């Protein structure tokens, strides 16, 4: 009985969250050591059985609730199947990525399911990074309303990406990192729904377009300058830009008390820069550190109430 496994990484947004929804550039990077995995197995029972043991869920595809993202990811691939009958399969998803914390858990889960199922059914055209990203975006739309497309892109390509949402096709540049960036990712433990925060930013932008357009422009400028600094191997400059980007996010009201406390803890223990990452109002913050002060910043984040801190070295 054939078994096919594929996985996708977590991600963080380094620069440009929210502004990216409004066409400004943003930078996102994968966190390869924290992943979602999907296992597709031929089955002797008829039908497609979906299993998510982490969530204690197991159900048949044809009985999945409307808008169920796991089922939608599976269906997005099955639409390309021209068989008279659907295959009999068991599809299991396992994820180490915390949900609702800005690490792209939904996108990674969808990407792993789409890639493993496309490979299992030998629809190899669908298993390319580009196609996985496109199908994953459709699933993301269910969860987030008007996603920019950056999450599905970074988890499908698993490379640092400079991303601009635009017509007719998004700009997706992968780029090199000249000097390793040591990033600590600290979880506030506060769950935040991307859909709600994005919707609230939209409401504020409609009420005060001038102010928000300027904030978005500034965030886009940060992303452009950061790309150059990363390519030139200048972590100090990247840190300063993170600090400035956080100021603009605060002005959009997407920070939170706990995020601010963790950012202040990182700053005062010697981080080069720190900011929230993702939608904000909870979720994760990131701190750029030097190898020498990594332990000190980590201890300070934990002492200030971070639920967990993980290190990701971007090379
Ligand atoms: O909370 P996350 O990590 O899913 O990130 C959302 C990023 C936003 O820019 C706020 C929204 C988007 O679709 O890009």
Boltz pocket constraint, residues with backbone or C-beta under 6 A from the ligand:
constraints:
  - pocket:
      binder: B
      contacts: [[A, 11], [A, 13], [A, 16], [A, 17], [A, 18], [A, 19], [A, 20], [A, 21], [A, 101], [A, 102], [A, 103], [A, 104], [A, 144], [A, 146], [A, 147], [A, 148], [A, 149], [A, 150], [A, 151], [A, 194], [A, 198], [A, 277], [A, 278], [A, 279], [A, 280], [A, 283]]
      max_distance: 6.0
